[in-house]
């Protein structure tokens, strides 16, 4: 991750109000939202083609599990955080090492998750 600039963040969330809140939180933390996907197909396209440093993924987007997109991000070496209103047991074992935010979450919890990703991905404390 380039530490000379703000982290570029992809948001995948099908609830418009939640997506807007997350966008605001990313910006509050010094990040740059490069895209917000509300549909699985849109998220897949962005995951394959967009240039971003990390992603925030709702586990269930418009009734579709997000794991194929998480697989692509993993292949790209792009870190991500899951969000879910479900019990954490819905997260497959292969993703148990990923951070999972339980909805609803606080601004502080979100901030901690993003800072953790930025620090672990860059080895330094870049903006966010």
C-alpha positions as CSV (number, residue, x, y, z in Angstrom):
1,X,0.0,0.0,0.0
2,X,1.3,3.4,-0.9
3,X,1.7,5.4,2.4
4,X,2.3,8.7,0.7
5,X,-1.4,9.3,0.1
6,X,-4.8,8.6,1.7
7,X,-6.0,5.0,1.4
8,X,-8.4,4.3,-1.4
9,X,-11.4,2.4,-0.3
10,X,-14.0,0.3,-2.1
11,X,-17.3,0.0,-0.2
12,X,-19.7,-2.8,-1.0
13,X,-23.1,-2.3,0.8
14,X,-26.6,-2.6,-0.6
15,X,-28.3,-0.4,2.0
16,X,-28.0,3.2,0.8
17,X,-28.1,4.8,4.2
18,X,-25.5,2.5,5.6
19,X,-23.3,3.0,2.5
20,X,-23.5,6.8,2.9
21,X,-22.6,6.5,6.6
22,X,-19.6,4.3,5.8
23,X,-18.5,6.8,3.0
24,X,-18.7,9.6,5.6
25,X,-16.6,7.6,8.1
26,X,-14.0,6.7,5.5
27,X,-13.7,10.4,4.6
28,X,-13.6,11.4,8.3
29,X,-10.7,9.1,8.7
30,X,-8.8,10.6,5.8
31,X,-9.6,7.9,3.3
32,X,-10.8,8.3,-0.3
33,X,-13.8,6.4,-1.5
34,X,-13.1,5.1,-5.0
35,X,-16.4,3.3,-5.4
36,X,-19.5,2.2,-3.7
37,X,-21.2,-0.9,-5.0
38,X,-24.8,-1.7,-4.2
39,X,-25.2,-4.8,-6.4
40,X,-23.1,-8.0,-6.5
41,X,-22.3,-7.6,-10.3
42,X,-21.2,-4.0,-9.7
43,X,-19.0,-5.1,-6.8
44,X,-17.5,-7.9,-8.9
45,X,-16.6,-5.5,-11.7
46,X,-15.0,-3.0,-9.3
47,X,-13.1,-5.9,-7.5
48,X,-11.6,-7.0,-10.8
49,X,-10.9,-3.6,-12.3
50,X,-10.7,-0.7,-9.9
51,X,-7.6,0.6,-8.2
52,X,-8.0,0.7,-4.4
53,X,-6.1,-0.2,-1.3
54,X,-8.7,-1.9,0.8
55,X,-12.4,-2.8,0.8
56,X,-15.3,-2.8,3.2
57,X,-17.6,-5.7,2.3
58,X,-21.1,-6.4,3.4
59,X,-21.4,-10.2,3.7
60,X,-24.8,-10.3,2.0
61,X,-25.3,-7.9,-0.9
62,X,-28.8,-7.8,-2.3
63,X,-29.3,-11.4,-1.2
64,X,-26.0,-12.7,-2.6
65,X,-23.0,-13.9,-0.5
66,X,-20.0,-11.7,-1.1
67,X,-17.4,-14.5,-0.8
68,X,-16.5,-14.8,-4.5
69,X,-15.5,-11.1,-4.4
70,X,-13.5,-11.7,-1.2
71,X,-11.7,-14.5,-3.1
72,X,-10.8,-12.0,-5.9
73,X,-9.5,-9.5,-3.4
74,X,-7.5,-12.2,-1.7
75,X,-5.9,-13.2,-5.0
76,X,-5.1,-9.5,-5.6
77,X,-3.6,-9.2,-2.2
78,X,-6.1,-6.5,-1.3
79,X,-7.1,-6.4,2.4
80,X,-10.7,-6.2,3.4
81,X,-13.1,-6.0,6.3
82,X,-16.4,-7.8,6.4
83,X,-19.6,-6.2,7.8
84,X,-22.6,-8.3,8.8
85,X,-25.8,-8.1,10.8
86,X,-25.6,-11.9,11.1
87,X,-23.8,-14.0,13.6
88,X,-20.1,-14.3,12.9
89,X,-20.6,-18.0,12.3
90,X,-21.8,-17.1,8.7
91,X,-18.2,-16.3,7.8
92,X,-16.5,-19.3,6.2
93,X,-13.5,-20.8,8.0
94,X,-11.1,-19.6,5.3
95,X,-11.9,-16.0,6.3
96,X,-11.9,-16.4,10.0
97,X,-8.6,-14.4,10.1
98,X,-10.3,-11.3,8.6
99,X,-11.8,-8.5,10.7
100,X,-15.6,-8.7,10.9
101,X,-17.6,-5.7,12.0
102,X,-21.0,-6.5,13.6
103,X,-23.7,-4.1,12.4
104,X,-24.5,-1.7,13.9
105,X,-20.9,-0.7,14.8
106,X,-19.5,2.6,16.2
107,X,-17.4,5.1,14.5
108,X,-14.5,4.1,16.9
109,X,-14.9,0.4,16.0
110,X,-14.8,1.2,12.3
111,X,-11.9,3.5,12.8
112,X,-9.9,0.9,14.7
113,X,-10.6,-1.7,11.9
114,X,-9.4,0.6,9.1
115,X,-6.3,1.7,11.0
116,X,-5.5,-1.9,11.7
117,X,-5.7,-2.8,8.0
118,X,-3.6,0.3,6.9
119,X,-0.9,-0.4,9.5
120,X,-0.8,-4.2,8.8
121,X,-0.7,-3.6,5.0
122,X,1.9,-0.9,4.9
123,X,4.0,-1.5,8.0
124,X,3.5,2.1,9.0
125,X,0.8,4.4,10.3
126,X,-0.5,6.0,7.0
127,X,-3.5,8.2,7.1
128,X,-6.7,6.8,8.3
